[in-house]
């Protein structure tokens, strides 16, 4: 991804479309990159059902894992303006 100051969403669940609609209502001009292990075509199919509400937004779904450093670098985490973390992480701490 060759984006700067983009919004990065880590993960995909039922909350993402509401978040995208909120960004659309706020007239967010930044591109929105979504990093998810789900196929990009499946994500785009769900997004396209809401295309009227998301009109004008640049949404770039990318397949990958929010827990893999190389995938995070590939979607420009270091250059993102903000990050929304919806990924499920396994807590490996015991106690």
Protein Blocks (a to p, Z undefined) as FASTA:
>chain_A
ZZehiacdedjdfklmmmmmmmmmnopabdcddddfbdfklmmmmmmmmmmmmgoiacdd
deddfkbmklmmmnommmpfbdcdfbdcddfbdZZ
